[in-house]
């Protein structure tokens, strides 16, 4: 097993990298999910797999570990999709 990340800043960078990969390899799903306001449903499997990977790599002792991953979803995937037409904006 790889050494676990214990620095919150590095953990957040890892979360952003994981979400970037998910968004990159699922561009059509991201667009569809933003347009139809169901991005979390459409990407449920991918996001769950990413979250599991994040939890394996990041030490439990980091405060708000899960919130770091959730914040990365918003920062990387949702904000960058702001140019996609949607009724949610």
Secondary structure, DSSP 8 states (H G I E B T S, - for coil): ----B--HHHHHHHHHHHHHHHHHHTHHHHHHHHHTT-HHHHTHHHHHHHHHHHHHHB-TTSTTHHHHHHHHIIIIIIGGGGGS--TT-
